[in-house]
């Protein structure tokens, strides 16, 4: 009997599906195991390649399975989907994972350590609180609009609506005022929690040497710098800055055929938090340059002279990401380009 060489593992909360194959790809077994049986079963198998789709628990299981002596491969779900035959079920998914990992050109996701995942918790928590704050602001705006009270867009203008809620002389029905005050209290609580996390991120940025180097890049502050250190893979995982930018999803989608190159919107692949932070930083730099009417960066000045602002923002975020990769891969700090005379 052939020895198992590859195991495709379809992860779940309680019931896991396994698909085992030999070196030639021939099927050796298909098994359904409960969560507490997975380690025991894999410990009894000879050292082989265990492949899984990336998901919430994939990095945890990758670390656990690697301790058993197996080689672990993580694959993005989009790369597994083409190998699913007809019906979608756990057995078909495990088989597709097993087939995908055998492709010589397949790309894999680096396994994160527990420390890397712990460092990312602050960003996930901050994103959640910011979303909740936005929802609360929108709720206050919507309710007060029903009583004829509106304010300009942006969090800085919400104070006008809060003052209207707290002022008993405004035309807000007394039946609604206590409920609206609850929303105001919720908003203040969220502001305090977001500020607390911002202080924690600023502290980490001050203590991390790599984050300090990244903050020398215009448009990158403490939050973005610490996010890049915590969430981005090692720079050595990419051959060049262009590959890192493509991983972030800041390159255009291609719909090319017949020798004609057609580029569309950005792919939006990779880490969403990093992409958003880079876009926000680039947006601040572009709007500052437009407000002043000049910029020390000759590249940015040329772009603003001939391209619409939103396109320039995405292009600048792309350029910032390439610079980030260069600093992370080669060390050093950012040096601004000399202005043309």
Secondary structure as UniProt FT lines:
FT   STRAND          6..10
FT   STRAND          15..21
FT   TURN            23..24
FT   STRAND          27..34
FT   HELIX           35..43
FT   STRAND          49..53
FT   TURN            56..57
FT   HELIX           58..66
FT   TURN            67..69
FT   STRAND          71..75
FT   HELIX           77..81
FT   TURN            82..83
FT   HELIX           90..100
FT   TURN            101..102
FT   TURN            104..105
FT   HELIX           114..145
FT   TURN            146..148
FT   HELIX           155..157
FT   HELIX           158..166
FT   TURN            168..169
FT   HELIX           174..207
FT   HELIX           209..214
FT   TURN            215..216
FT   TURN            218..219
FT   HELIX           222..231
FT   HELIX           235..237
FT   HELIX           241..248
FT   STRAND          252..254
FT   TURN            258..259
FT   STRAND          263..266
FT   HELIX           272..292
FT   HELIX           298..306
FT   HELIX           309..330
//
